[in-house]
Amino acid sequence: MADRIEVIVERWTNLDKSTDYRWSVWRGGTRVEMGGPHPSAEASEDAAVEYCRKSFKRAPDRIERL
């Protein structure tokens, strides 16, 4: 589906061994936005879903955590 909206939440390990979570939103196979860092995967996912609802007036079709 060309208008498919996907969110990817990534876990980043920093040099000081702390962990951040960042999100990206993809629409039709093209990245349209990135956000973060967030302290948890849940907070990152919540922010990404909020972005989708505000920008596209709907939730993403798929969410993947890496």
CNS distance restraints for C-alpha pairs under 8 A (distance, minus, plus):
assign (resid   1 and name CA) (resid  28 and name CA) 7.19 0.50 0.50
assign (resid   2 and name CA) (resid  27 and name CA) 7.68 0.50 0.50
assign (resid   2 and name CA) (resid  28 and name CA) 4.63 0.50 0.50
assign (resid   2 and name CA) (resid  29 and name CA) 7.76 0.50 0.50
assign (resid   3 and name CA) (resid  27 and name CA) 6.06 0.50 0.50
assign (resid   3 and name CA) (resid  28 and name CA) 5.03 0.50 0.50
assign (resid   4 and name CA) (resid  27 and name CA) 5.62 0.50 0.50
assign (resid   4 and name CA) (resid  28 and name CA) 5.34 0.50 0.50
assign (resid   4 and name CA) (resid  29 and name CA) 7.92 0.50 0.50
assign (resid   4 and name CA) (resid  60 and name CA) 7.70 0.50 0.50
assign (resid   4 and name CA) (resid  61 and name CA) 6.29 0.50 0.50
assign (resid   5 and name CA) (resid  25 and name CA) 7.03 0.50 0.50
assign (resid   5 and name CA) (resid  26 and name CA) 5.69 0.50 0.50
assign (resid   5 and name CA) (resid  27 and name CA) 4.54 0.50 0.50
assign (resid   5 and name CA) (resid  28 and name CA) 6.68 0.50 0.50
assign (resid   5 and name CA) (resid  60 and name CA) 4.91 0.50 0.50
assign (resid   5 and name CA) (resid  61 and name CA) 5.35 0.50 0.50
assign (resid   5 and name CA) (resid  62 and name CA) 6.83 0.50 0.50
assign (resid   6 and name CA) (resid  25 and name CA) 5.76 0.50 0.50
assign (resid   6 and name CA) (resid  26 and name CA) 5.07 0.50 0.50
assign (resid   6 and name CA) (resid  27 and name CA) 6.41 0.50 0.50
assign (resid   6 and name CA) (resid  60 and name CA) 5.47 0.50 0.50
assign (resid   6 and name CA) (resid  61 and name CA) 5.82 0.50 0.50
assign (resid   6 and name CA) (resid  62 and name CA) 4.84 0.50 0.50
assign (resid   6 and name CA) (resid  63 and name CA) 5.87 0.50 0.50
assign (resid   6 and name CA) (resid  64 and name CA) 7.84 0.50 0.50
assign (resid   7 and name CA) (resid  23 and name CA) 6.82 0.50 0.50
assign (resid   7 and name CA) (resid  24 and name CA) 5.73 0.50 0.50
assign (resid   7 and name CA) (resid  25 and name CA) 4.63 0.50 0.50
assign (resid   7 and name CA) (resid  26 and name CA) 6.27 0.50 0.50
assign (resid   7 and name CA) (resid  45 and name CA) 7.82 0.50 0.50
assign (resid   7 and name CA) (resid  48 and name CA) 6.81 0.50 0.50
assign (resid   7 and name CA) (resid  49 and name CA) 7.82 0.50 0.50
assign (resid   7 and name CA) (resid  60 and name CA) 6.58 0.50 0.50
assign (resid   7 and name CA) (resid  62 and name CA) 6.28 0.50 0.50
assign (resid   7 and name CA) (resid  63 and name CA) 4.70 0.50 0.50
assign (resid   7 and name CA) (resid  64 and name CA) 6.26 0.50 0.50
assign (resid   8 and name CA) (resid  23 and name CA) 5.54 0.50 0.50
assign (resid   8 and name CA) (resid  24 and name CA) 5.33 0.50 0.50
assign (resid   8 and name CA) (resid  25 and name CA) 6.56 0.50 0.50
assign (resid   8 and name CA) (resid  63 and name CA) 5.91 0.50 0.50
assign (resid   8 and name CA) (resid  64 and name CA) 4.90 0.50 0.50
assign (resid   8 and name CA) (resid  65 and name CA) 5.81 0.50 0.50
assign (resid   8 and name CA) (resid  66 and name CA) 7.15 0.50 0.50
assign (resid   9 and name CA) (resid  21 and name CA) 6.63 0.50 0.50
assign (resid   9 and name CA) (resid  22 and name CA) 5.69 0.50 0.50
assign (resid   9 and name CA) (resid  23 and name CA) 4.39 0.50 0.50
assign (resid   9 and name CA) (resid  24 and name CA) 6.66 0.50 0.50
assign (resid   9 and name CA) (resid  41 and name CA) 6.78 0.50 0.50
assign (resid   9 and name CA) (resid  44 and name CA) 6.73 0.50 0.50
assign (resid   9 and name CA) (resid  45 and name CA) 6.46 0.50 0.50
assign (resid   9 and name CA) (resid  63 and name CA) 7.61 0.50 0.50
assign (resid   9 and name CA) (resid  64 and name CA) 6.22 0.50 0.50
assign (resid   9 and name CA) (resid  65 and name CA) 4.66 0.50 0.50
assign (resid   9 and name CA) (resid  66 and name CA) 6.07 0.50 0.50
assign (resid  10 and name CA) (resid  21 and name CA) 5.56 0.50 0.50
assign (resid  10 and name CA) (resid  22 and name CA) 5.33 0.50 0.50
assign (resid  10 and name CA) (resid  23 and name CA) 6.17 0.50 0.50
assign (resid  10 and name CA) (resid  41 and name CA) 7.85 0.50 0.50
assign (resid  10 and name CA) (resid  65 and name CA) 6.00 0.50 0.50
assign (resid  10 and name CA) (resid  66 and name CA) 4.88 0.50 0.50
assign (resid  11 and name CA) (resid  19 and name CA) 6.78 0.50 0.50
assign (resid  11 and name CA) (resid  20 and name CA) 5.98 0.50 0.50
assign (resid  11 and name CA) (resid  21 and name CA) 4.68 0.50 0.50
assign (resid  11 and name CA) (resid  22 and name CA) 6.68 0.50 0.50
assign (resid  11 and name CA) (resid  41 and name CA) 7.45 0.50 0.50
assign (resid  11 and name CA) (resid  65 and name CA) 7.97 0.50 0.50
assign (resid  11 and name CA) (resid  66 and name CA) 6.41 0.50 0.50
assign (resid  12 and name CA) (resid  19 and name CA) 5.60 0.50 0.50
assign (resid  12 and name CA) (resid  20 and name CA) 5.16 0.50 0.50
assign (resid  12 and name CA) (resid  21 and name CA) 5.95 0.50 0.50
assign (resid  12 and name CA) (resid  22 and name CA) 7.44 0.50 0.50
assign (resid  13 and name CA) (resid  17 and name CA) 5.88 0.50 0.50
assign (resid  13 and name CA) (resid  18 and name CA) 5.88 0.50 0.50
assign (resid  13 and name CA) (resid  19 and name CA) 4.59 0.50 0.50
assign (resid  13 and name CA) (resid  20 and name CA) 6.51 0.50 0.50
assign (resid  14 and name CA) (resid  18 and name CA) 5.37 0.50 0.50
assign (resid  14 and name CA) (resid  19 and name CA) 6.03 0.50 0.50
assign (resid  14 and name CA) (resid  20 and name CA) 7.48 0.50 0.50
assign (resid  19 and name CA) (resid  39 and name CA) 7.31 0.50 0.50
assign (resid  20 and name CA) (resid  36 and name CA) 7.94 0.50 0.50
assign (resid  20 and name CA) (resid  37 and name CA) 5.51 0.50 0.50
assign (resid  20 and name CA) (resid  38 and name CA) 5.68 0.50 0.50
assign (resid  20 and name CA) (resid  39 and name CA) 5.56 0.50 0.50
assign (resid  20 and name CA) (resid  40 and name CA) 6.93 0.50 0.50
assign (resid  21 and name CA) (resid  36 and name CA) 6.54 0.50 0.50
assign (resid  21 and name CA) (resid  37 and name CA) 5.39 0.50 0.50
assign (resid  21 and name CA) (resid  38 and name CA) 5.05 0.50 0.50
assign (resid  21 and name CA) (resid  39 and name CA) 6.29 0.50 0.50
assign (resid  21 and name CA) (resid  40 and name CA) 5.93 0.50 0.50
assign (resid  21 and name CA) (resid  41 and name CA) 5.65 0.50 0.50
assign (resid  21 and name CA) (resid  44 and name CA) 6.03 0.50 0.50
assign (resid  22 and name CA) (resid  34 and name CA) 7.38 0.50 0.50
assign (resid  22 and name CA) (resid  35 and name CA) 5.75 0.50 0.50
assign (resid  22 and name CA) (resid  36 and name CA) 4.54 0.50 0.50
assign (resid  22 and name CA) (resid  37 and name CA) 5.04 0.50 0.50
assign (resid  22 and name CA) (resid  38 and name CA) 6.38 0.50 0.50
assign (resid  22 and name CA) (resid  41 and name CA) 7.99 0.50 0.50
assign (resid  22 and name CA) (resid  44 and name CA) 6.07 0.50 0.50
assign (resid  23 and name CA) (resid  34 and name CA) 5.62 0.50 0.50
assign (resid  23 and name CA) (resid  35 and name CA) 5.25 0.50 0.50
assign (resid  23 and name CA) (resid  36 and name CA) 6.34 0.50 0.50
assign (resid  23 and name CA) (resid  44 and name CA) 6.07 0.50 0.50
assign (resid  23 and name CA) (resid  45 and name CA) 6.96 0.50 0.50
assign (resid  23 and name CA) (resid  48 and name CA) 6.32 0.50 0.50
assign (resid  24 and name CA) (resid  31 and name CA) 6.88 0.50 0.50
assign (resid  24 and name CA) (resid  32 and name CA) 7.59 0.50 0.50
assign (resid  24 and name CA) (resid  33 and name CA) 5.65 0.50 0.50
assign (resid  24 and name CA) (resid  34 and name CA) 4.25 0.50 0.50
assign (resid  24 and name CA) (resid  35 and name CA) 6.38 0.50 0.50
assign (resid  24 and name CA) (resid  48 and name CA) 7.26 0.50 0.50
assign (resid  25 and name CA) (resid  31 and name CA) 5.78 0.50 0.50
assign (resid  25 and name CA) (resid  32 and name CA) 5.77 0.50 0.50
assign (resid  25 and name CA) (resid  33 and name CA) 5.34 0.50 0.50
assign (resid  25 and name CA) (resid  34 and name CA) 6.43 0.50 0.50
assign (resid  25 and name CA) (resid  48 and name CA) 7.04 0.50 0.50
assign (resid  25 and name CA) (resid  52 and name CA) 7.83 0.50 0.50
assign (resid  26 and name CA) (resid  30 and name CA) 5.20 0.50 0.50
assign (resid  26 and name CA) (resid  31 and name CA) 4.19 0.50 0.50
assign (resid  26 and name CA) (resid  32 and name CA) 5.63 0.50 0.50
assign (resid  26 and name CA) (resid  33 and name CA) 7.38 0.50 0.50
assign (resid  27 and name CA) (resid  31 and name CA) 6.39 0.50 0.50
assign (resid  27 and name CA) (resid  32 and name CA) 6.65 0.50 0.50
assign (resid  35 and name CA) (resid  44 and name CA) 7.88 0.50 0.50
assign (resid  35 and name CA) (resid  47 and name CA) 7.91 0.50 0.50
assign (resid  35 and name CA) (resid  48 and name CA) 7.44 0.50 0.50
assign (resid  36 and name CA) (resid  44 and name CA) 6.68 0.50 0.50
assign (resid  37 and name CA) (resid  44 and name CA) 7.49 0.50 0.50
assign (resid  38 and name CA) (resid  43 and name CA) 6.11 0.50 0.50
assign (resid  38 and name CA) (resid  44 and name CA) 5.44 0.50 0.50
assign (resid  39 and name CA) (resid  43 and name CA) 6.85 0.50 0.50
assign (resid  39 and name CA) (resid  44 and name CA) 7.68 0.50 0.50
assign (resid  40 and name CA) (resid  44 and name CA) 6.31 0.50 0.50
assign (resid  41 and name CA) (resid  45 and name CA) 6.05 0.50 0.50
assign (resid  41 and name CA) (resid  65 and name CA) 7.75 0.50 0.50
assign (resid  42 and name CA) (resid  46 and name CA) 6.06 0.50 0.50
assign (resid  43 and name CA) (resid  47 and name CA) 6.23 0.50 0.50
assign (resid  44 and name CA) (resid  48 and name CA) 6.28 0.50 0.50
assign (resid  45 and name CA) (resid  49 and name CA) 6.15 0.50 0.50
assign (resid  45 and name CA) (resid  63 and name CA) 7.96 0.50 0.50
assign (resid  46 and name CA) (resid  50 and name CA) 6.13 0.50 0.50
assign (resid  47 and name CA) (resid  51 and name CA) 6.19 0.50 0.50
assign (resid  48 and name CA) (resid  52 and name CA) 6.33 0.50 0.50
assign (resid  49 and name CA) (resid  53 and name CA) 6.21 0.50 0.50
assign (resid  49 and name CA) (resid  59 and name CA) 5.89 0.50 0.50
assign (resid  49 and name CA) (resid  60 and name CA) 6.61 0.50 0.50
assign (resid  50 and name CA) (resid  54 and name CA) 6.17 0.50 0.50
assign (resid  50 and name CA) (resid  59 and name CA) 7.84 0.50 0.50
assign (resid  51 and name CA) (resid  55 and name CA) 5.87 0.50 0.50
assign (resid  52 and name CA) (resid  56 and name CA) 5.32 0.50 0.50
assign (resid  52 and name CA) (resid  57 and name CA) 6.67 0.50 0.50
assign (resid  52 and name CA) (resid  58 and name CA) 6.07 0.50 0.50
assign (resid  52 and name CA) (resid  59 and name CA) 5.67 0.50 0.50
assign (resid  52 and name CA) (resid  60 and name CA) 6.38 0.50 0.50
assign (resid  53 and name CA) (resid  57 and name CA) 4.42 0.50 0.50
assign (resid  53 and name CA) (resid  58 and name CA) 4.52 0.50 0.50
assign (resid  53 and name CA) (resid  59 and name CA) 5.43 0.50 0.50
assign (resid  54 and name CA) (resid  58 and name CA) 7.66 0.50 0.50
